[in-house]
Amino acid sequence: MPRRLYACTPSRLNTWLDCPRRYRMTYLDRPMPPKGPPWAHNSVGAAVHNALAGWWRLPPAERTPEAAGTLLARGWLTDGFRDEAQSARWRERAREMTERYAAGLDPADEPVGVERTVAARTDRIAVSGRIDRLDARGSELVVVDYKTGRHVQTADDARGSLALAIYAVAASRVLRRPCHRVELHHLPSGEVAVWEHTDESLQRHIRRAEQIAEEASAADDAYRARVPAPRRGEAARTRAGAQGRGTGPGREAAPPVDHAPFDERFPARPGRLCSWCDFARHCPEGREAAPRKDPWAALPDES
């Protein structure tokens, strides 16, 4: 009997590596335990990504820095900010960085893909993901990933990124063109971190992805053997009930999540990153390891 492929994304694989308990709550528990409040830095990142994607969809003559700023302002997301003043301040900062970045682009240099979904299969995994931008440089493709956070990216970040390597392999297979170069474009600083993979280094990343997938797949199977899939219609009713139990006047608090039956396969990995976990409220070990951050704490100069 053919071996069942493990369907995944780079995000799913990295979540397993970071914390199997968070992986379980994200991908297996249904209904999913309620998440904490949204993060302001995610709102900034999503708004910038959406603006740049929209910019490339404009006719070339309309691809001006000002147009990029206008798209950013129109699509601004307000989730996670302390108040309207902070949101407005960051909208202008994000608008400036987006316009500055767009000023360095050639509007006539049409990308091969923008927000392009690519996929690849091996003997063990079926992996897919979405690339921010896929360029053509000579005969080769180049994976471009936008970054908007505090951390200024380095060549080591580009070299070690499992996601970028998977995107490069998948883009090459889908479009039948070589792809070895991956780039991290850090908009706040203007820095571009570059790594030129070899065929061998890309295959090392694929083997690593397969190893991660083998562990996660075995844990998935053990979970499903213990927890039967909900019947048709039952999942939607249960999910609606869980969403209605949020905190607040007249609302019943969501019941605590019982981790004990699953901890052997899905242990918590507490550490400083627990401060940023969407499921921290359901994880005693995580709350003990690191205090919860304010939703705007990852914004520079706002913690």
C-alpha positions in Angstrom: 0.0 0.0 0.0 1.5 3.4 -1.0 2.7 5.5 1.9 0.3 8.4 2.7 2.0 11.7 2.2 2.0 14.3 5.0 0.4 17.4 3.7 1.9 20.5 5.2 3.2 24.1 4.9 6.4 25.5 6.2 4.4 27.2 9.0 3.0 23.8 10.1 6.5 22.2 10.2 8.0 25.1 12.1 5.1 25.1 14.6 5.8 21.5 15.4 9.5 22.3 16.0 8.6 25.3 18.2 6.1 23.6 20.4 4.1 20.4 19.9 1.4 21.6 22.3 0.8 24.7 20.3 0.9 22.6 17.1 -1.9 20.4 18.6 -4.1 23.3 19.5 -3.6 25.0 16.1 -4.0 22.0 13.7 -5.7 19.2 15.6 -8.0 20.4 18.4 -11.5 21.0 17.1 -13.0 23.3 18.0 -9.7 25.2 18.2 -9.2 26.7 21.7 -9.9 30.5 21.6 -6.9 32.5 20.8 -5.7 35.6 22.6 -6.1 39.1 21.3 -4.6 40.0 17.9 -1.0 41.4 17.6 -0.4 44.9 16.3 2.9 43.9 14.6 0.9 41.3 12.6 -1.5 44.0 11.5 1.5 46.1 10.3 3.0 43.2 8.4 -0.3 42.1 6.8 -1.1 45.7 5.7 2.4 46.2 4.1 2.3 42.8 2.4 -1.2 43.5 1.0 -0.2 47.0 -0.2 2.9 45.7 -2.1 0.9 42.8 -3.6 -1.7 45.4 -4.8 1.0 47.7 -6.1 2.2 45.0 -8.5 -1.3 44.4 -9.7 -1.6 48.1 -10.9 -0.8 49.0 -14.5 3.0 49.7 -14.7 2.4 53.4 -15.3 0.5 53.7 -12.0 3.2 51.9 -9.9 4.5 55.0 -8.1 5.7 55.2 -4.5 2.7 57.4 -3.7 0.4 54.7 -5.0 2.0 52.2 -2.7 1.4 54.5 0.2 -2.2 55.0 -0.8 -2.8 51.3 -0.9 -1.3 50.9 2.5 -3.5 53.6 4.0 -6.7 52.2 2.3 -6.0 48.7 3.6 -4.7 49.6 7.0 -5.6 47.1 9.8 -6.3 48.4 13.3 -6.2 45.2 15.3 -3.9 45.0 18.3 -3.0 48.6 18.8 -3.3 50.3 22.2 -5.6 53.0 20.9 -6.5 55.0 17.8 -3.5 57.4 18.2 -1.0 54.5 18.2 -2.7 53.0 15.2 -2.6 56.3 13.3 1.1 56.8 14.2 2.0 53.4 12.9 -0.1 53.8 9.8 2.1 56.7 8.8 5.3 54.9 9.7 4.2 51.9 7.6 3.2 54.2 4.8 6.6 55.8 4.8 8.5 52.5 4.7 6.2 51.1 2.0 6.7 54.2 -0.2 10.5 54.2 0.4 10.7 50.5 -0.6 8.5 51.0 -3.7 10.8 53.9 -4.7 13.6 51.4 -5.1 11.6 49.0 -7.3 11.5 49.1 -11.1 7.8 49.2 -12.0 8.5 47.7 -15.4 10.3 44.7 -14.0 7.3 42.4 -13.8 7.6 39.6 -11.2 6.9 36.0 -12.2 4.5 35.8 -9.3 3.1 37.9 -6.5 1.6 36.0 -3.5 2.2 33.0 -5.7 1.3 29.6 -4.3 3.7 26.8 -5.1 3.8 23.1 -4.1 6.1 20.1 -4.3 6.0 16.5 -3.4 8.6 14.0 -2.2 8.2 10.4 -1.2 7.1 11.6 2.2 5.5 15.0 2.1 3.2 17.2 0.0 4.3 20.7 0.9 2.9 24.0 -0.3 3.3 27.7 0.5 2.8 31.2 -0.7 5.7 33.3 -1.9 5.5 37.1 -1.3 7.3 37.7 -4.7 9.0 35.5 -7.2 11.4 37.3 -9.5 13.2 36.3 -12.7 16.8 37.2 -12.8 18.4 36.0 -16.0 17.6 32.3 -16.4 16.9 31.8 -12.6 14.1 32.5 -10.3 14.6 34.4 -7.0 12.4 34.0 -3.9 11.7 37.4 -2.2 10.2 37.5 1.3 9.2 40.8 2.9 10.0 41.4 6.6 8.6 44.3 8.7 9.6 43.4 12.3 12.3 44.7 14.6 14.9 42.1 13.7 17.2 43.1 10.8 17.7 40.1 8.7 21.1 38.6 8.0 22.5 36.1 5.5 22.3 33.5 8.2 18.6 34.0 8.5 18.2 33.5 4.8 20.4 30.5 4.7 18.7 28.8 7.7 15.1 29.5 6.6 13.3 26.2 6.0 10.4 28.1 4.4 12.6 29.9 1.9 14.3 26.7 0.8 11.0 24.9 0.4 9.7 27.8 -1.7 12.8 27.7 -3.9 12.5 24.0 -4.5 8.7 24.2 -5.1 9.0 27.2 -7.4 11.6 25.4 -9.5 9.5 22.3 -9.9 6.3 24.2 -10.6 7.8 26.6 -13.2 10.6 24.3 -14.4 13.3 26.9 -13.9 16.2 26.8 -11.6 15.9 28.7 -8.3 18.7 28.9 -5.8 18.7 32.5 -4.6 16.5 33.6 -1.6 16.2 37.1 -0.3 14.8 38.7 2.9 13.8 42.3 2.3 13.6 44.1 5.6 11.5 47.2 4.9 12.2 49.2 8.1 16.0 49.2 7.6 16.1 48.8 3.8 18.5 45.9 4.3 18.4 42.8 2.0 19.7 39.5 3.3 20.7 37.1 0.5 21.7 33.5 0.3 22.7 31.5 -2.7 21.7 27.9 -2.2 23.2 24.9 -3.9 21.3 21.9 -5.0 22.8 20.1 -2.1 21.9 22.7 0.5 18.3 22.8 -0.8 18.1 19.0 -0.5 19.3 19.2 3.0 16.4 21.4 3.9 14.0 19.0 2.2 15.4 16.1 4.1 15.0 18.2 7.3 11.4 18.9 6.4 10.8 15.2 5.8 12.2 14.4 9.3 10.0 17.0 11.0 7.0 15.7 9.0 7.7 12.1 10.1 7.5 13.1 13.8 4.5 15.3 13.3 2.7 12.7 11.2 3.2 10.0 13.8 1.8 12.3 16.5 -1.2 13.2 14.3 -2.0 9.5 13.9 -1.8 8.9 17.6 -4.1 11.9 18.2 -6.7 10.8 15.7 -6.7 7.3 17.1 -7.6 8.7 20.5 -10.0 11.5 19.4 -12.5 10.5 16.7 -13.3 13.1 14.1 -16.6 15.0 14.8 -19.6 14.0 12.8 -20.9 16.3 10.0 -22.4 19.4 11.5 -21.2 18.7 15.0 -17.9 20.6 14.5 -19.7 23.7 13.4 -22.1 23.6 16.4 -19.3 23.1 18.8 -17.2 25.8 17.3 -20.0 28.3 17.5 -20.5 27.4 21.1 -16.9 27.9 21.9 -16.8 31.2 20.2 -19.8 32.4 22.2 -18.1 31.6 25.5 -15.6 34.4 25.3 -14.9 36.6 28.4 -17.1 39.6 29.1 -20.4 40.5 30.7 -23.0 37.8 30.2 -20.6 35.4 28.7 -19.3 32.1 30.1 -15.6 31.7 30.2 -14.2 28.9 27.9 -13.4 25.8 29.9 -9.8 25.0 30.5 -8.0 22.8 28.0 -7.0 19.4 29.4 -3.5 18.7 28.1 -2.7 15.6 30.2 -4.0 13.0 27.8 -1.8 14.4 25.0 1.4 15.6 26.7 3.4 12.5 25.9 3.0 13.1 22.2 2.5 16.9 22.3 4.6 18.3 25.2 4.9 22.0 25.9 8.2 23.6 25.2 8.1 26.6 27.5 10.5 29.5 27.0 10.7 33.2 26.4 8.7 32.9 23.1 5.7 31.8 25.2 5.0 35.5 25.7 3.9 35.7 22.1 1.9 32.5 21.9 -1.7 32.9 20.8 -2.7 30.1 23.2 -0.8 31.2 26.3 -4.1 31.5 28.3 -4.5 27.7 27.9 -1.0 26.8 28.9 0.1 27.0 32.5 3.7 26.1 31.7 3.9 28.8 29.1 2.5 31.5 31.4 5.0 30.5 34.1 7.9 30.6 31.6 7.2 34.1 30.3 4.7 36.8 31.1 2.1 37.7 28.4 3.1 40.7 26.3 0.9 43.6 25.4 -0.5 43.2 21.9 1.6 46.2 20.7 4.8 45.1 22.5 6.7 44.0 19.4 6.4 47.4 17.8 9.7 49.3 18.0 9.7 52.0 20.7 6.2 50.9 21.9 7.0 48.1 24.4 
